[in-house]
Each structure stands twice: as structure tokens, then as C-alpha cells.
Amino acid sequence: MGFEVPSSIAERAVAVVGGGTLGRRIAAVFASGGAPVRVVDPAPEQGRAAVEYVTSTAPSLRAALDAPHGEEPGDALAFSDVEDAVPGAWLVVEAVPERLEIKRPLFATLDRIADPDALLATNSSSFASREVITEVEHPERVLNMHFAMPPRSMAVELMSDGHTDPAALELLARELPAFGLLPFIAARESTGFIFNRIWAAIKRESLAVVAEGVSTPADVDAIMRANTGMAAGPFEMMDQVGLDVVLDIEDHYLRERPWLPTVSRDLVKSAVDAGLLGRKSGEGFFRYEV
């Protein structure tokens, strides 16, 4: 029997694998729409922090929704392994580091233990989902589902792995707005999707301007805010994402497009080598209270 999308998602959980900066934000969005959320993280303290974030953030997000699933925000629970969290979920979103040696065996496990109608999504911004299905038996239910930085930005980009059942993309495009999300479907495979391809060029030039001594992170962010109306400039946004994550993404772009200059990536690497990971470590291009 072929894959069939869920006939109903009411009262079914959404599992998010990875309780870091983005994972907990993704979980909060789905909880705000009434879905029970299960955050999977091997580090107990990170799992607890993710649940605390979801619990404190989901009510205000729900207040802005027109037609949420359920009368109240969904409950959030932390799990240390996917085997306990994934069964019963209609959607599983992977939000782990940008490394294929982590993602590929993870998706093999998810494919084995998830309900037959569950959708399996990678939040990867730099790896096409085609690259994570090497050990998966049911690629028709796997896709890219890339979030920007909810709840500040509620855009989410969807992209097939080359085998994804079109009904899976249609289901998400139909259901995600009920969680306040704005879905955009990439018509063909593209590293970086739609927005991130454009953002990568802005980020790369911002880093180059600083690496070449033309300006500073503070001034680049200030001029971008002044000229574009951005709430946060490129360097603040990179700090929010985590410079270790930014480095993984830049490394992947360079492997795929070796003609790109390396000066931007090298500036990020120097920060990471110095232990400056951004907001989560208390210092990146800027300093933060932790």
C-alpha cells in the first residue's frame, strides 16, 4: 500500500527533534495552534528550557490566530529519544545541526518508528531533503520544511525530495496557515530555497565588508535597518541563529559552489574558533546577557 497523508491532524502531536534556538520556536508555533508538541533533545537541560519557552510563548501566539486547532495551546513535553516521542505524531520536524552524518541515520530511524501516515520534514536550510533519504524506505513522505525565525518571521518554505507525494505538500500548504505560518513551495530543488538564496548573498557581502575592514558589524546592521526597515541587521540575525550553525551552512555552500570567495566564511570561523557562538554563548559579533 502506498503512502497516504493523514485524514485528520486534530489532537495529534507534532514532534520536533532538536530543542535548540530554532527547534523550540518551531514547537511553540505548533503549540499555539493547539497541537500537542514533543521536543526531543538528548540534553535534559535543553529539553526543559525548550518546554519552558513553548509554555511561556504559545499563549501570546495563539491570541493572534484566527482559527487555531483546539481551544487552548497544546501541551509541551520533553523527551530524550525519538522512540518515545515520535509514535502518534502526524508531523516530525528535524532541527538538528547541519551535518549529514547526523541527519541520515536520524531519518532512517524516524522512517522506521513514525506512524505510516506521518510526514517527516528536515528544517535544513542548506541540504536538500534528497540528501537525507539515503537510508529511508519511504521517501514519498519526506520533504524540506524550512522555517525562518518564528515567531518573528512566520514564513516556511516547502520543497520536495524528488519523491515527495504532492499530497504531502498540499496538506501542509492547507494546514500551516491555521498555525499562523505562511507556506511557500519551491517549484524545483534549490540549495537555499527561495529566501535563503537571496539572504546568503546579503550575509556573504555583509561579512566581506567587515572582513575587509570597510565597516563594523554595528554599522552594517545600522545601515541595513535604516535603508530597508529590517528589525534586526545581518550580524544580529547571525548571532541569533548561532555562528556555529552559520559556519556549517557556509561550509556547505562552499562545497557546492567552490568558486565563491572564502573571506566571509573565514570571518565566521574565526569567531567560532574563539568560542563566540552568538546569543546562546553570550557573545558573537555582539555581547549579550545570559
MOBELPE-V964290 format. One record per helix or strand of 2 or more residues. SS is the DSSP state (helix for helix, strand for strand). FROM is the first residue (numbers start at 0). LEN is the number of residues. Records with the same first field share a line. If there is no record, write none. Layout:
SS=FROM-LEN / FROM-LEN
This chain:
strand=12-5 / 36-4 / 75-4 / 88-6 / 118-4 / 141-8 / 152-8 / 181-4
helix=20-12 / 43-20 / 81-4 / 99-14 / 128-4 / 138-3 / 165-14 / 194-17 / 216-12 / 233-8 / 242-14 / 262-11 / 278-3
